[in-house]
Amino acid sequence: MSQKSLNKVRVWDLPTRIFHWSLVACVIGLAITGTLGGSAMVWHFRFGYSVLTLLLFRLVWGLVGGRWSRFGSFIYAPQTVINYLKGRGKPEHGIGHSPIGAGSVFAMLAVLLVQVGTGLISDDEIAFAGPLTHLVSNATVGLSTNYHANIGKWLLLGLLLLHATAILFYLRRKHNLVGAMLHGDKTLVVAMPPSRDDTASRLTALLILAACAALVYWISTLAVPAF
């Protein structure tokens, strides 16, 4: 196949790429600080607030972001997933998130939202408590703390390992997912519309991120001061 028949397409806009790698860094920070405990929990909370900010941003960006970052581009009907597993996928399935990759993305977002959400109403009964613990019952706090510390973190770790395995699998098939998430482009054999990734869209993303950060900061201030 000649080079002239290949098409370079901007798939992942800059805000999506920054979100992705920032989320990776923050989740790693959460895992390390959560394991260390003690004074490291101060940073555990900071990483948690950062993850919540990023997740809120991604939910909004999934509605107004670049073409291939929008949820509408990778919400698939069950029959489409079945056809993909049977090897009857369509060309567009290899551009953004494939039917299997989409499932992984939604699962990761859901598990992270639950993990951060339960963290907001968890209490280690030593020195650290989530800012919203006083708004729910003691029973809810107990259930949330148990899930956050003993269930959710292992579920999240399992999804991360599955995600890493999938990346390696596709890499062996000469499909470099990491490269595209670094520079944003994919070289395709078919012409496809690119994601919008201009100055205006990046400024819009920055405003959305700022609004999400402000909301999360407000949530962090709801904690009852310790006396």
HELIX and SHEET records of a PDB file:
HELIX    1   1 GLN A    3  SER A    5  5                                   3    
HELIX    2   2 LEU A   14  LEU A   36  1                                  23    
HELIX    3   3 GLY A   38  ALA A   40  5                                   3    
HELIX    4   4 MET A   41  VAL A   64  1                                  24    
HELIX    5   5 ARG A   67  SER A   69  5                                   3    
HELIX    6   6 PHE A   71  SER A   73  5                                   3    
HELIX    7   7 PRO A   78  LEU A   85  1                                   8    
HELIX    8   8 PRO A   91  GLY A   94  5                                   4    
HELIX    9   9 PRO A   99  LEU A  120  1                                  22    
HELIX   10  10 THR A  133  LEU A  135  5                                   3    
HELIX   11  11 ASN A  138  ASN A  146  1                                   9    
HELIX   12  12 TYR A  147  GLY A  152  3                                   6    
HELIX   13  13 LYS A  153  ARG A  172  1                                  20    
HELIX   14  14 LEU A  177  HIS A  183  1                                   7    
HELIX   15  15 THR A  199  SER A  220  1                                  22    
SHEET    1   A 2 ASN A   7  ARG A  10  0                                        
SHEET    2   A 2 ASP A 185  LEU A 188 -1                                        
END                                                                             
